[in-house]
């Protein structure tokens, strides 16, 4: 699943919300967040990802993935890029992951 936005127009709201049943067996596979700084994707429920999570800090990005107050389970790698831009991960109550990449 790709959550992507290229707009830097702050007069228009570009945040996204994930809601519904988001845990096994209805989990996401791999998730990539590519949003410009200032925009975010927020999970409103506990969320499982069977694969990897990448929050991109590539040029033009550096957005945020937020699971505030939620249980977040990742079956693969957990990568929050810091270059060339700093991406952000706002933690929930618990983060569980089984990958080998950056924490």
Backbone as XML, in Angstrom:
<?xml version="1.0"?>
<chain id="A" units="angstrom">
  <residue number="1" name="UNK">
    <atom name="N" x="0.850" y="-1.157" z="0.000"/>
    <atom name="CA" x="0.000" y="0.000" z="0.000"/>
    <atom name="C" x="0.899" y="1.224" z="0.000"/>
  </residue>
  <residue number="2" name="UNK">
    <atom name="N" x="0.595" y="2.166" z="-0.870"/>
    <atom name="CA" x="1.371" y="3.401" z="-0.964"/>
    <atom name="C" x="0.480" y="4.579" z="-0.602"/>
  </residue>
  <residue number="3" name="UNK">
    <atom name="N" x="0.865" y="5.312" z="0.429"/>
    <atom name="CA" x="0.210" y="6.566" z="0.780"/>
    <atom name="C" x="1.136" y="7.662" z="0.298"/>
  </residue>
  <residue number="4" name="UNK">
    <atom name="N" x="0.729" y="8.379" z="-0.759"/>
    <atom name="CA" x="1.647" y="9.316" z="-1.407"/>
    <atom name="C" x="0.952" y="10.637" z="-1.687"/>
  </residue>
  <residue number="5" name="UNK">
    <atom name="N" x="1.739" y="11.695" z="-1.629"/>
    <atom name="CA" x="1.266" y="13.036" z="-1.943"/>
    <atom name="C" x="2.485" y="13.845" z="-2.348"/>
  </residue>
  <residue number="6" name="UNK">
    <atom name="N" x="2.318" y="14.707" z="-3.310"/>
    <atom name="CA" x="3.432" y="15.549" z="-3.731"/>
    <atom name="C" x="3.137" y="17.027" z="-3.516"/>
  </residue>
  <residue number="7" name="UNK">
    <atom name="N" x="1.957" y="17.350" z="-3.019"/>
    <atom name="CA" x="1.562" y="18.744" z="-2.847"/>
    <atom name="C" x="2.248" y="19.371" z="-1.647"/>
  </residue>
  <residue number="8" name="UNK">
    <atom name="N" x="2.690" y="20.588" z="-1.835"/>
    <atom name="CA" x="3.200" y="21.367" z="-0.707"/>
    <atom name="C" x="2.290" y="22.569" z="-0.471"/>
  </residue>
  <residue number="9" name="UNK">
    <atom name="N" x="1.086" y="22.525" z="-1.045"/>
    <atom name="CA" x="0.094" y="23.588" z="-0.887"/>
    <atom name="C" x="-0.608" y="23.402" z="0.452"/>
  </residue>
  <residue number="10" name="UNK">
    <atom name="N" x="-0.239" y="24.191" z="1.438"/>
    <atom name="CA" x="-0.782" y="24.007" z="2.779"/>
    <atom name="C" x="-2.167" y="24.623" z="2.954"/>
  </residue>
  <residue number="11" name="UNK">
    <atom name="N" x="-2.739" y="25.191" z="1.883"/>
    <atom name="CA" x="-4.103" y="25.706" z="1.993"/>
    <atom name="C" x="-5.115" y="24.588" z="1.748"/>
  </residue>
  <residue number="12" name="UNK">
    <atom name="N" x="-4.631" y="23.423" z="1.347"/>
    <atom name="CA" x="-5.484" y="22.264" z="1.100"/>
    <atom name="C" x="-5.041" y="21.138" z="2.021"/>
  </residue>
  <residue number="13" name="UNK">
    <atom name="N" x="-5.996" y="20.492" z="2.688"/>
    <atom name="CA" x="-5.668" y="19.423" z="3.635"/>
    <atom name="C" x="-5.279" y="18.147" z="2.896"/>
  </residue>
  <residue number="14" name="UNK">
    <atom name="N" x="-4.109" y="17.603" z="3.187"/>
    <atom name="CA" x="-3.615" y="16.402" z="2.529"/>
    <atom name="C" x="-3.295" y="15.278" z="3.505"/>
  </residue>
  <residue number="15" name="UNK">
    <atom name="N" x="-3.762" y="15.382" z="4.728"/>
    <atom name="CA" x="-3.575" y="14.287" z="5.674"/>
    <atom name="C" x="-4.512" y="13.145" z="5.304"/>
  </residue>
  <residue number="16" name="UNK">
    <atom name="N" x="-4.125" y="11.913" z="5.657"/>
    <atom name="CA" x="-4.964" y="10.751" z="5.408"/>
    <atom name="C" x="-5.161" y="9.995" z="6.712"/>
  </residue>
  <residue number="17" name="UNK">
    <atom name="N" x="-6.338" y="9.363" z="6.845"/>
    <atom name="CA" x="-6.677" y="8.589" z="8.042"/>
    <atom name="C" x="-7.005" y="7.165" z="7.621"/>
  </residue>
  <residue number="18" name="UNK">
    <atom name="N" x="-6.444" y="6.195" z="8.353"/>
    <atom name="CA" x="-6.748" y="4.781" z="8.131"/>
    <atom name="C" x="-7.683" y="4.362" z="9.260"/>
  </residue>
  <residue number="19" name="UNK">
    <atom name="N" x="-8.830" y="3.788" z="8.905"/>
    <atom name="CA" x="-9.802" y="3.412" z="9.913"/>
    <atom name="C" x="-10.464" y="2.096" z="9.525"/>
  </residue>
  <residue number="20" name="UNK">
    <atom name="N" x="-11.040" y="1.404" z="10.488"/>
    <atom name="CA" x="-11.699" y="0.128" z="10.237"/>
    <atom name="C" x="-10.958" y="-1.000" z="10.933"/>
  </residue>
  <residue number="21" name="UNK">
    <atom name="N" x="-11.206" y="-2.219" z="10.501"/>
    <atom name="CA" x="-10.505" y="-3.382" z="11.060"/>
    <atom name="C" x="-9.165" y="-3.493" z="10.334"/>
  </residue>
  <residue number="22" name="UNK">
    <atom name="N" x="-8.081" y="-3.283" z="11.049"/>
    <atom name="CA" x="-6.749" y="-3.208" z="10.447"/>
    <atom name="C" x="-5.799" y="-4.275" z="10.971"/>
  </residue>
  <residue number="23" name="UNK">
    <atom name="N" x="-6.326" y="-5.239" z="11.721"/>
    <atom name="CA" x="-5.483" y="-6.288" z="12.282"/>
    <atom name="C" x="-5.747" y="-7.606" z="11.564"/>
  </residue>
  <residue number="24" name="UNK">
    <atom name="N" x="-4.890" y="-8.594" z="11.834"/>
    <atom name="CA" x="-5.005" y="-9.908" z="11.210"/>
    <atom name="C" x="-6.411" y="-10.440" z="11.410"/>
  </residue>
  <residue number="25" name="UNK">
    <atom name="N" x="-7.074" y="-10.959" z="10.411"/>
    <atom name="CA" x="-6.611" y="-11.323" z="9.075"/>
    <atom name="C" x="-6.774" y="-10.217" z="8.036"/>
  </residue>
  <residue number="26" name="UNK">
    <atom name="N" x="-7.107" y="-9.005" z="8.448"/>
    <atom name="CA" x="-7.330" y="-7.896" z="7.509"/>
    <atom name="C" x="-6.146" y="-6.933" z="7.468"/>
  </residue>
  <residue number="27" name="UNK">
    <atom name="N" x="-4.975" y="-7.416" z="7.774"/>
    <atom name="CA" x="-3.778" y="-6.585" z="7.852"/>
    <atom name="C" x="-3.332" y="-6.083" z="6.485"/>
  </residue>
  <residue number="28" name="UNK">
    <atom name="N" x="-2.512" y="-5.054" z="6.496"/>
    <atom name="CA" x="-1.846" y="-4.576" z="5.293"/>
    <atom name="C" x="-0.648" y="-5.461" z="5.010"/>
  </residue>
  <residue number="29" name="UNK">
    <atom name="N" x="-0.145" y="-5.450" z="3.766"/>
    <atom name="CA" x="1.120" y="-6.094" z="3.429"/>
    <atom name="C" x="2.230" y="-5.103" z="3.727"/>
  </residue>
  <residue number="30" name="UNK">
    <atom name="N" x="2.991" y="-4.722" z="2.703"/>
    <atom name="CA" x="4.011" y="-3.684" z="2.834"/>
    <atom name="C" x="3.333" y="-2.316" z="2.755"/>
  </residue>
  <residue number="31" name="UNK">
    <atom name="N" x="3.827" y="-1.368" z="3.542"/>
    <atom name="CA" x="3.268" y="-0.015" z="3.548"/>
    <atom name="C" x="4.398" y="0.988" z="3.355"/>
  </residue>
  <residue number="32" name="UNK">
    <atom name="N" x="4.195" y="1.916" z="2.419"/>
    <atom name="CA" x="5.134" y="3.008" z="2.187"/>
    <atom name="C" x="4.380" y="4.323" z="2.321"/>
  </residue>
  <residue number="33" name="UNK">
    <atom name="N" x="4.949" y="5.245" z="3.098"/>
    <atom name="CA" x="4.379" y="6.583" z="3.264"/>
    <atom name="C" x="5.338" y="7.567" z="2.613"/>
  </residue>
  <residue number="34" name="UNK">
    <atom name="N" x="4.849" y="8.278" z="1.587"/>
    <atom name="CA" x="5.646" y="9.288" z="0.881"/>
    <atom name="C" x="4.821" y="10.567" z="0.854"/>
  </residue>
  <residue number="35" name="UNK">
    <atom name="N" x="4.936" y="11.346" z="1.909"/>
    <atom name="CA" x="4.194" y="12.596" z="2.041"/>
    <atom name="C" x="5.193" y="13.720" z="2.304"/>
  </residue>
  <residue number="36" name="UNK">
    <atom name="N" x="4.937" y="14.920" z="1.792"/>
    <atom name="CA" x="5.809" y="16.043" z="2.128"/>
    <atom name="C" x="5.764" y="16.356" z="3.625"/>
  </residue>
  <residue number="37" name="UNK">
    <atom name="N" x="6.814" y="16.962" z="4.116"/>
    <atom name="CA" x="6.865" y="17.366" z="5.521"/>
    <atom name="C" x="5.629" y="18.191" z="5.846"/>
  </residue>
  <residue number="38" name="UNK">
    <atom name="N" x="5.036" y="17.903" z="6.992"/>
    <atom name="CA" x="3.836" y="18.609" z="7.410"/>
    <atom name="C" x="2.567" y="17.813" z="7.177"/>
  </residue>
  <residue number="39" name="UNK">
    <atom name="N" x="2.622" y="16.795" z="6.306"/>
    <atom name="CA" x="1.462" y="15.943" z="6.028"/>
    <atom name="C" x="1.674" y="14.594" z="6.688"/>
  </residue>
  <residue number="40" name="UNK">
    <atom name="N" x="0.578" y="13.949" z="7.079"/>
    <atom name="CA" x="0.736" y="12.672" z="7.769"/>
    <atom name="C" x="-0.382" y="11.692" z="7.437"/>
  </residue>
  <residue number="41" name="UNK">
    <atom name="N" x="-0.080" y="10.423" z="7.746"/>
    <atom name="CA" x="-1.041" y="9.332" z="7.684"/>
    <atom name="C" x="-1.242" y="8.879" z="9.126"/>
  </residue>
  <residue number="42" name="UNK">
    <atom name="N" x="-2.500" y="8.791" z="9.568"/>
    <atom name="CA" x="-2.818" y="8.441" z="10.948"/>
    <atom name="C" x="-3.672" y="7.182" z="10.984"/>
  </residue>
  <residue number="43" name="UNK">
    <atom name="N" x="-3.269" y="6.207" z="11.787"/>
    <atom name="CA" x="-4.076" y="5.007" z="12.013"/>
    <atom name="C" x="-4.991" y="5.279" z="13.205"/>
  </residue>
  <residue number="44" name="UNK">
    <atom name="N" x="-6.302" y="5.148" z="12.993"/>
    <atom name="CA" x="-7.266" y="5.378" z="14.067"/>
    <atom name="C" x="-7.582" y="4.123" z="14.870"/>
  </residue>
  <residue number="45" name="UNK">
    <atom name="N" x="-7.033" y="2.982" z="14.463"/>
    <atom name="CA" x="-7.262" y="1.706" z="15.141"/>
    <atom name="C" x="-5.918" y="0.998" z="15.300"/>
  </residue>
  <residue number="46" name="UNK">
    <atom name="N" x="-5.858" y="-0.049" z="16.131"/>
    <atom name="CA" x="-4.674" y="-0.905" z="16.164"/>
    <atom name="C" x="-4.438" y="-1.393" z="14.740"/>
  </residue>
  <residue number="47" name="UNK">
    <atom name="N" x="-3.164" y="-1.577" z="14.360"/>
    <atom name="CA" x="-2.858" y="-1.893" z="12.968"/>
    <atom name="C" x="-1.756" y="-2.942" z="12.868"/>
  </residue>
  <residue number="48" name="UNK">
    <atom name="N" x="-1.947" y="-3.905" z="11.960"/>
    <atom name="CA" x="-0.944" y="-4.925" z="11.653"/>
    <atom name="C" x="-0.484" y="-4.743" z="10.215"/>
  </residue>
  <residue number="49" name="UNK">
    <atom name="N" x="0.815" y="-4.966" z="10.016"/>
    <atom name="CA" x="1.396" y="-4.970" z="8.675"/>
    <atom name="C" x="2.177" y="-6.266" z="8.540"/>
  </residue>
  <residue number="50" name="UNK">
    <atom name="N" x="1.816" y="-7.100" z="7.570"/>
    <atom name="CA" x="2.484" y="-8.379" z="7.398"/>
    <atom name="C" x="3.874" y="-8.248" z="6.810"/>
  </residue>
  <residue number="51" name="UNK">
    <atom name="N" x="4.151" y="-7.120" z="6.152"/>
    <atom name="CA" x="5.445" y="-6.904" z="5.511"/>
    <atom name="C" x="6.195" y="-5.761" z="6.163"/>
  </residue>
  <residue number="52" name="UNK">
    <atom name="N" x="6.773" y="-4.903" z="5.328"/>
    <atom name="CA" x="7.638" y="-3.815" z="5.769"/>
    <atom name="C" x="6.881" y="-2.496" z="5.881"/>
  </residue>
  <residue number="53" name="UNK">
    <atom name="N" x="7.400" y="-1.585" z="6.715"/>
    <atom name="CA" x="6.933" y="-0.205" z="6.788"/>
    <atom name="C" x="8.101" y="0.699" z="6.437"/>
  </residue>
  <residue number="54" name="UNK">
    <atom name="N" x="7.888" y="1.599" z="5.462"/>
    <atom name="CA" x="8.875" y="2.618" z="5.095"/>
    <atom name="C" x="8.189" y="3.970" z="5.148"/>
  </residue>
  <residue number="55" name="UNK">
    <atom name="N" x="8.731" y="4.895" z="5.947"/>
    <atom name="CA" x="8.299" y="6.287" z="5.911"/>
    <atom name="C" x="9.446" y="7.034" z="5.255"/>
  </residue>
  <residue number="56" name="UNK">
    <atom name="N" x="9.172" y="7.551" z="4.052"/>
    <atom name="CA" x="10.224" y="8.073" z="3.183"/>
    <atom name="C" x="10.709" y="9.460" z="3.579"/>
  </residue>
  <residue number="57" name="UNK">
    <atom name="N" x="12.017" y="9.616" z="3.542"/>
    <atom name="CA" x="12.660" y="10.908" z="3.721"/>
    <atom name="C" x="13.326" y="11.352" z="2.433"/>
  </residue>
  <residue number="58" name="UNK">
    <atom name="N" x="12.919" y="10.728" z="1.302"/>
    <atom name="CA" x="13.498" y="11.087" z="0.001"/>
    <atom name="C" x="13.242" y="12.555" z="-0.295"/>
  </residue>
  <residue number="59" name="UNK">
    <atom name="N" x="14.003" y="13.116" z="-1.197"/>
    <atom name="CA" x="13.855" y="14.530" z="-1.569"/>
    <atom name="C" x="12.400" y="14.844" z="-1.895"/>
  </residue>
  <residue number="60" name="UNK">
    <atom name="N" x="11.879" y="15.879" z="-1.277"/>
    <atom name="CA" x="10.496" y="16.283" z="-1.487"/>
    <atom name="C" x="9.529" y="15.634" z="-0.525"/>
  </residue>
  <residue number="61" name="UNK">
    <atom name="N" x="10.011" y="14.724" z="0.321"/>
    <atom name="CA" x="9.125" y="14.042" z="1.264"/>
    <atom name="C" x="9.547" y="14.370" z="2.694"/>
  </residue>
  <residue number="62" name="UNK">
    <atom name="N" x="9.364" y="13.456" z="3.617"/>
    <atom name="CA" x="9.675" y="13.721" z="5.025"/>
    <atom name="C" x="8.423" y="13.869" z="5.862"/>
  </residue>
  <residue number="63" name="UNK">
    <atom name="N" x="7.337" y="13.208" z="5.443"/>
    <atom name="CA" x="6.069" y="13.266" z="6.173"/>
    <atom name="C" x="6.074" y="12.391" z="7.411"/>
  </residue>
  <residue number="64" name="UNK">
    <atom name="N" x="4.885" y="12.072" z="7.893"/>
    <atom name="CA" x="4.742" y="11.383" z="9.178"/>
    <atom name="C" x="3.754" y="10.221" z="9.080"/>
  </residue>
  <residue number="65" name="UNK">
    <atom name="N" x="4.043" y="9.151" z="9.842"/>
    <atom name="CA" x="3.094" y="8.063" z="10.056"/>
    <atom name="C" x="2.822" y="8.030" z="11.547"/>
  </residue>
  <residue number="66" name="UNK">
    <atom name="N" x="1.545" y="8.135" z="11.926"/>
    <atom name="CA" x="1.181" y="8.246" z="13.340"/>
    <atom name="C" x="0.268" y="7.107" z="13.772"/>
  </residue>
  <residue number="67" name="UNK">
    <atom name="N" x="0.624" y="6.484" z="14.894"/>
    <atom name="CA" x="-0.210" y="5.445" z="15.513"/>
    <atom name="C" x="-0.446" y="5.778" z="16.984"/>
  </residue>
  <residue number="68" name="UNK">
    <atom name="N" x="-0.579" y="7.043" z="17.283"/>
    <atom name="CA" x="-0.740" y="7.508" z="18.657"/>
    <atom name="C" x="-1.836" y="6.723" z="19.386"/>
  </residue>
  <residue number="69" name="UNK">
    <atom name="N" x="-1.458" y="6.115" z="20.508"/>
    <atom name="CA" x="-2.407" y="5.392" z="21.343"/>
    <atom name="C" x="-2.837" y="4.035" z="20.807"/>
  </residue>
  <residue number="70" name="UNK">
    <atom name="N" x="-2.162" y="3.532" z="19.763"/>
    <atom name="CA" x="-2.567" y="2.265" z="19.137"/>
    <atom name="C" x="-1.457" y="1.225" z="19.267"/>
  </residue>
  <residue number="71" name="UNK">
    <atom name="N" x="-1.830" y="-0.055" z="19.092"/>
    <atom name="CA" x="-0.883" y="-1.165" z="19.046"/>
    <atom name="C" x="-0.504" y="-1.355" z="17.587"/>
  </residue>
  <residue number="72" name="UNK">
    <atom name="N" x="0.791" y="-1.329" z="17.272"/>
    <atom name="CA" x="1.270" y="-1.423" z="15.895"/>
    <atom name="C" x="2.190" y="-2.634" z="15.759"/>
  </residue>
  <residue number="73" name="UNK">
    <atom name="N" x="1.810" y="-3.558" z="14.892"/>
    <atom name="CA" x="2.585" y="-4.779" z="14.670"/>
    <atom name="C" x="3.069" y="-4.812" z="13.225"/>
  </residue>
  <residue number="74" name="UNK">
    <atom name="N" x="4.383" y="-5.026" z="13.056"/>
    <atom name="CA" x="5.004" y="-5.070" z="11.728"/>
    <atom name="C" x="5.698" y="-6.415" z="11.579"/>
  </residue>
  <residue number="75" name="UNK">
    <atom name="N" x="5.370" y="-7.165" z="10.518"/>
    <atom name="CA" x="5.960" y="-8.477" z="10.298"/>
    <atom name="C" x="7.320" y="-8.435" z="9.632"/>
  </residue>
  <residue number="76" name="UNK">
    <atom name="N" x="7.700" y="-7.294" z="9.077"/>
    <atom name="CA" x="8.966" y="-7.178" z="8.352"/>
    <atom name="C" x="9.834" y="-6.079" z="8.932"/>
  </residue>
  <residue number="77" name="UNK">
    <atom name="N" x="10.511" y="-5.347" z="8.039"/>
    <atom name="CA" x="11.435" y="-4.289" z="8.437"/>
    <atom name="C" x="10.695" y="-2.982" z="8.720"/>
  </residue>
  <residue number="78" name="UNK">
    <atom name="N" x="11.278" y="-2.183" z="9.581"/>
    <atom name="CA" x="10.725" y="-0.909" z="10.053"/>
    <atom name="C" x="11.755" y="0.161" z="9.732"/>
  </residue>
  <residue number="79" name="UNK">
    <atom name="N" x="11.479" y="1.006" z="8.727"/>
    <atom name="CA" x="12.460" y="1.996" z="8.283"/>
    <atom name="C" x="11.842" y="3.383" z="8.270"/>
  </residue>
  <residue number="80" name="UNK">
    <atom name="N" x="12.437" y="4.285" z="9.044"/>
    <atom name="CA" x="12.052" y="5.693" z="9.051"/>
    <atom name="C" x="13.288" y="6.443" z="8.553"/>
  </residue>
  <residue number="81" name="UNK">
    <atom name="N" x="13.226" y="6.939" z="7.326"/>
    <atom name="CA" x="14.407" y="7.559" z="6.725"/>
    <atom name="C" x="14.698" y="8.922" z="7.351"/>
  </residue>
  <residue number="82" name="UNK">
    <atom name="N" x="15.992" y="9.233" z="7.396"/>
    <atom name="CA" x="16.424" y="10.503" z="7.971"/>
    <atom name="C" x="17.173" y="11.368" z="6.967"/>
  </residue>
  <residue number="83" name="UNK">
    <atom name="N" x="17.354" y="10.876" z="5.739"/>
    <atom name="CA" x="18.097" y="11.655" z="4.749"/>
    <atom name="C" x="17.507" y="11.418" z="3.358"/>
  </residue>
  <residue number="84" name="UNK">
    <atom name="N" x="17.479" y="12.405" z="2.519"/>
    <atom name="CA" x="17.959" y="13.762" z="2.799"/>
    <atom name="C" x="17.033" y="14.560" z="3.706"/>
  </residue>
  <residue number="85" name="UNK">
    <atom name="N" x="15.782" y="14.103" z="3.884"/>
    <atom name="CA" x="14.858" y="14.776" z="4.797"/>
    <atom name="C" x="14.483" y="13.832" z="5.927"/>
  </residue>
  <residue number="86" name="UNK">
    <atom name="N" x="14.137" y="14.401" z="7.062"/>
    <atom name="CA" x="13.748" y="13.609" z="8.224"/>
    <atom name="C" x="12.275" y="13.240" z="8.130"/>
  </residue>
  <residue number="87" name="UNK">
    <atom name="N" x="11.977" y="11.949" z="8.067"/>
    <atom name="CA" x="10.614" y="11.457" z="8.148"/>
    <atom name="C" x="10.298" y="11.228" z="9.629"/>
  </residue>
  <residue number="88" name="UNK">
    <atom name="N" x="9.015" y="11.104" z="9.964"/>
    <atom name="CA" x="8.618" y="11.014" z="11.367"/>
    <atom name="C" x="7.696" y="9.831" z="11.596"/>
  </residue>
  <residue number="89" name="UNK">
    <atom name="N" x="7.905" y="9.150" z="12.718"/>
    <atom name="CA" x="7.019" y="8.080" z="13.170"/>
    <atom name="C" x="6.567" y="8.459" z="14.571"/>
  </residue>
  <residue number="90" name="UNK">
    <atom name="N" x="5.270" y="8.659" z="14.756"/>
    <atom name="CA" x="4.733" y="8.972" z="16.073"/>
    <atom name="C" x="4.245" y="7.672" z="16.689"/>
  </residue>
  <residue number="91" name="UNK">
    <atom name="N" x="4.866" y="7.295" z="17.790"/>
    <atom name="CA" x="4.641" y="5.977" z="18.385"/>
    <atom name="C" x="3.279" y="5.838" z="19.030"/>
  </residue>
  <residue number="92" name="UNK">
    <atom name="N" x="2.864" y="4.589" z="19.114"/>
    <atom name="CA" x="1.634" y="4.246" z="19.810"/>
    <atom name="C" x="1.945" y="3.700" z="21.186"/>
  </residue>
  <residue number="93" name="UNK">
    <atom name="N" x="1.055" y="2.879" z="21.706"/>
    <atom name="CA" x="1.287" y="2.286" z="23.019"/>
    <atom name="C" x="2.309" y="1.168" z="22.938"/>
  </residue>
  <residue number="94" name="UNK">
    <atom name="N" x="2.309" y="0.420" z="21.795"/>
    <atom name="CA" x="3.239" y="-0.700" z="21.610"/>
    <atom name="C" x="3.629" y="-0.800" z="20.155"/>
  </residue>
  <residue number="95" name="UNK">
    <atom name="N" x="4.918" y="-1.026" z="19.896"/>
    <atom name="CA" x="5.414" y="-1.332" z="18.557"/>
    <atom name="C" x="6.038" y="-2.712" z="18.611"/>
  </residue>
  <residue number="96" name="UNK">
    <atom name="N" x="5.555" y="-3.639" z="17.791"/>
    <atom name="CA" x="6.095" y="-4.986" z="17.710"/>
    <atom name="C" x="6.545" y="-5.207" z="16.275"/>
  </residue>
  <residue number="97" name="UNK">
    <atom name="N" x="7.818" y="-5.585" z="16.080"/>
    <atom name="CA" x="8.250" y="-5.895" z="14.727"/>
    <atom name="C" x="9.261" y="-7.022" z="14.743"/>
  </residue>
  <residue number="98" name="UNK">
    <atom name="N" x="9.336" y="-7.726" z="13.593"/>
    <atom name="CA" x="10.163" y="-8.920" z="13.507"/>
    <atom name="C" x="11.190" y="-8.836" z="12.391"/>
  </residue>
  <residue number="99" name="UNK">
    <atom name="N" x="11.458" y="-7.656" z="11.865"/>
    <atom name="CA" x="12.403" y="-7.495" z="10.769"/>
    <atom name="C" x="13.826" y="-7.346" z="11.260"/>
  </residue>
  <residue number="100" name="UNK">
    <atom name="N" x="14.698" y="-6.978" z="10.327"/>
    <atom name="CA" x="16.122" y="-6.844" z="10.644"/>
    <atom name="C" x="16.640" y="-5.439" z="10.356"/>
  </residue>
  <residue number="101" name="UNK">
    <atom name="N" x="15.830" y="-4.566" z="9.773"/>
    <atom name="CA" x="16.299" y="-3.235" z="9.380"/>
    <atom name="C" x="16.202" y="-2.260" z="10.546"/>
  </residue>
  <residue number="102" name="UNK">
    <atom name="N" x="16.521" y="-1.008" z="10.239"/>
    <atom name="CA" x="16.567" y="0.101" z="11.173"/>
    <atom name="C" x="15.374" y="0.115" z="12.134"/>
  </residue>
  <residue number="103" name="UNK">
    <atom name="N" x="15.655" y="0.467" z="13.376"/>
    <atom name="CA" x="14.559" y="0.642" z="14.346"/>
    <atom name="C" x="14.478" y="2.089" z="14.755"/>
  </residue>
</chain>
